[in-house]
Amino acid sequence: MGHSRWYDLEDTTNLPSGGWLGILGQTNIEAVSSEFRQYTNAVPANARFFRVKARLK
């Protein structure tokens, strides 16, 4: 039985302390080879940091 790869896009405004939160509509996404995804956000007042988590399910 094979596994599927899944992704979550998360962000935080405080890099040293962590506190990563999933971005609405950008979490628990199954990888599909022919699918392209992008995320565009408004320019925030403060710095915002992003990361992508990948896992097998």
N, C-alpha and C positions, 0 to 999 in steps of 0.2 A: 504494500500500500504506500503510495507516494505522499509527499507532503506538499503543501502550498506555501508560498511566501506571502506574508502579510506586512503592511507598512502602517506606521502612524507618524503624522507630522505634529510636532509639539513645539511650544514656545515658552519663553520666560523673559521677564524684564530684569531679573537679577541673576546673572550668570554665576557668581560665587556661591550663592545659597541654593541654587537649583530651583525647585518648585516648578518643574516642568508640567505643563498642562496640554492636553490634546486640543487641537484646533477643530472647532465644529465642522463636521463634514469632511475632515481630512484624517480620520482615524479608522482603524480596522478595515483597511483597503487591501483586497486580494490582488496580487500581481497578475496582470494579464499581459502577455507579450506584445499584443497589438494596441494596447491602451496607453495614451499619453495623458498625464495629469499635470496641472499647474495650479499654483496658489498665488493670488494677487491680493495684497492687503493695502489698506489706506496707510499713509505715512503717519507713524505714531509720534506722539509728543516726546516720548522717551525711547532709549535704545531697546530693541527687541532682538532676542537671539532665538535661533531655530535649530532643531535637530530632527533627524528621521530615525525612527526605530524600525528595525526589520526583524522578523521572527518566522519560524516555521510552525505550521499548525497542521 
